[in-house]
Amino acid sequence: MQIAIQGIPGSFHHQVALNVFGADAGILGFRIFEEVAKSVSKGEAGFGVLAIENSIAGAILPNYELIDRYNLRIKDEYYLPISHNLMALPGQEIDDLLEVRSHPMALLQCKKFFGNLPAIQLIDDVDTASVAKRISEEKLLGIGAIASKTAAKTYDLEILAEDIQTVKNNFTRFIILQKDDVDLDFIPNKASIKVTVKNAKGILAKLLTMMSEYGLDLSKIQSIPVIEKPWEYAFFMDTQFEDYVAFQRAIQEINNNFGEVKIFGEYLNRK
């Protein structure tokens, strides 16, 4: 089984893939999120792991768009506690560092820690673990990485400071993607959908009221403009519910009276 991830061994995506699919799963690492979506869409990978939101930094909106554009399905979700650690070559100390590189999200989550270290320049990079790997392979002095403890162990780096994220109770929500529709052998209690609403006065307020009346609790709503239709909007929504039949009726109601709905996935709430 091939699992597509963004990043390399030691990355958080890699850790989720191992936790969900086991150590025997084959890993296909890609540089950017779109390559993950494309790989699953083409059938090169049976599943993909994609970060979708963080408890500190919020939603990764472009990844919702990738799910939609590549017509992928959400099989499941996974919440990973995030521990960011500052690391460098053995023998280095924090005072030796001129630069610290990592994924922009990781840098954002550790901003307070570096507020007390103005001499260190923070530089965006593609992935947390790839920076750790580069430091190790190229023996880069004066440069630190923010990555997982697994990455430090994998690439023989020394951890200079542990758990440097601003909020210690820090989680990233990942979704498990596949190309085909998911065969449900359970009753779901959560769904991810896209609603493209009609251009009518008060339509969103009426839509949200209707969904509430059917017992749907929105845990996430993100708006995007409909490119080919100026001043019209679509909404990516995550909704939780106790009554699956009521959810199905609400979806029918949306299609009949509010616009068009696309279901990305129906699954179990793992939070």
N, C-alpha and C positions, 0 to 999 in steps of 0.2 A: 504494500500500500504506500503510495506516494502522497506526502502532505506538503503543500506549498506554504511557505512562510516568508515574511519580510525579515531579512537579516541572516545571520550565520550562527553556528553553534555558540552558545553562551548568551544569546539574545533572549528577551522575554517571550517573544513569539516561539522560539525554539523550546523554551521551558513548558509553555502551554501545550505544544504539540506532543511533547513527551508525556505530560500529565494525562492528556486525553486519549492518546492513541498507543502509548507504551513505548518502551525503549527500542522495539524492533521496527518501528515505523520508519520508512524511508523519508528523508527530509530533502525537499527542493528549496534552496534558499534563493531569494530574489532581492534585488537592490531596492525596489520601490513597491508600494502597495499595488499599483496598477498591474505590475507583472504577476503578482499573486492572483489577482482576479482573472487576468487573461489566461493563466495556466489552468485554472479550474474550468474556465469557460471552454477551452480547447480540449479538455479531457486529459491533459498531460499529468495532472494531479487529481486524485480522487476527492480530496478535500483541501480546503484552504483555511488558514488561521489569520484573522484580521482584527486588529485592535479597533474598537469603535468608540470608546469613551473612557475618560479617566475621572476619578472622583475629585481631583483637584483642577485639572485643566479643561474639563468638559468634553463635549462631543468632538469627534474627528469627522466633520461634516463631509469632506471629500470622499470618505470611505463609504458613506451611505450612497453617494452618487455612483460609485463604482459597482456596488451591488445591483443598482438599478440598470446601469448602462450595459453591464455584461449579463443581465438577466439571471442572476444567481439566486440560490435558495439558502436560507439560514436553517441549518440543522439543529444547532444548539448554541448556548452561550457558556462562557467560563469566566469567573472572576479570579484574577490573580493578585495577591498582595504584592505591592511593588516596594522593593528595598533598593535604594540607590546608594552606591558606594564609590568613594573617590579612590582611585588606584593609579599606580605608576610602577616603573621598573623598581626592582628591589634595591634598597639603599637610598632611594629618593625620599625627601621629606616635603611637606606642604610648602615650606618656604623656598624650596628649589623650583617650584612650578611657575612657569611663565604663562602657560596656556592650559585650559581644560576644555576638552572636546567631547561632544556627545550629541545625541538626537535632540532637536529643539525642545521636544516635550520634556525630556529628562532635565535639561538645563532650566526650563521654566519651573519645574517642580522643586528644584534645589536653589532657587534664586536667593532666598534668605540666607542660606549658609555662606554663599559667596559675597554677600553684602559686607561681610566682615573681612574680606580678602580682596581689596580693590586692585592690588597689583596683578592679579590673575585675570587674563583675558579669556572670556567665554566664547567659544567658536562652535557654530552649528555644524553637525556632521550627519551622515546618512543614518547611522545606526549605533547603538550603544556598544555592542560587542565588537563591531568592526574596528572601532577606535582602539579598544583594548588589544585586539589582534595586531594592529599596525604598530602600536607602541612596542609590543613584544618582539615582532619580527624585525623591525627596523632599529630597535634599541634606541628609541627616542628619549633623550634626556630633557628634562624641563617641561614635559608634556604629561598631563594627567587625563584620565578617562573617568566618566561616570557610567557605571555598568553594574551588573549583578555580581554577587559573590561567586556564582558559577563561572562567569566570564573571567574573574580574577584567577580562579583555580585552573581553568582551561588554558589560559595564556601565561601562567606563571608570573602574575603581577602581585604587587604588595598593596594591601588595602591600607590607605592612610587615614580614612575616616569612614565609619559605618553609618548607614541609615541617615543620610544627610538630607533627605527630602523634608520639605517644610512641614507637611502634615504627615505624621507617622502612620495614621490609619489611611493608607493610600492604596487604592485598588484601581486596576485597569480592567475594563470589561472587554473580553474578546468574543468574537462570534466564529462559529465553525460553518464554513460555506461548502456547498456542493452544487453541481451543475443541474441535476434533475430534481423534480419534486420529491419531497420527503414523504416516505410511507410512514404514517403515524400508527404506532402500536400502543399509544397511550392517549389520554385526554389532555390536551395542552391547556395551560393557564396563562400564556403570554404569547404575544404576536408582534411582529414588526410589519408595518404597512406603509404604503405611500398613498396619500389622498390628493388628487388634483381637483380642486373645488371649482364650481361654477363662479363666474364673475357676477356676483349679486351682493347687494347691500346686506351686511350683517351675517353673511353665510357662515363664516368661521364660528361665530358665537353660537349660532343655531346648531352647527355640526357638533360642537363640544357639548352642548346641552343634551342633544340627542344621545350621544355616546355615554354620557353620565347616566341617563335614564335607563340605559341597557346594562348598567353595572360595569362599564369599562373605565378603568382607572389609567389615565395617561401618565406614564413614567418618563416619557421623552417626547418632545415635539420640536421639530426644526423646519423652518420654512426655506424654500428655494424658489426663485422665479422660473416660470415656464418660458424658456428661451424663445420659442416660436410664437408665443402669445403674450405680447407686452401687457403688463399690469395684472397678469394672472399668476397664481402661485400654487405650488404643490407643497405638501407637508409630509415629512418623514415622521412617523409616530411609533413609539413602543407602548403597547397597552397591555395591562394585566386584567384578568377577569376570573371569576369563580364559576361562571355558567358558560360553558362552551357554546351551547345552543343560542344563548342570548348574544354572544359575540357574532355568530354566524348571521343572526337576524339583523344585527347592527350593520354588518358589512353589506347586506342586501339593501338596507335602508339608505346607506350612503350611495350605492350605485343607482338607486331609483330616484333620489331626491337631491343629492348634494354634489355629485360629480362622478369621478372615476376612482376606484380603489384597486391597488395592486398589493397582494400579500407576498411579502418576502419570506416569511417563515412563521410557523406556529410551533411552539416548543414549551419546555418547562422553565419556569422562573428559578434560576440557580442562586439568586442573591440571598 
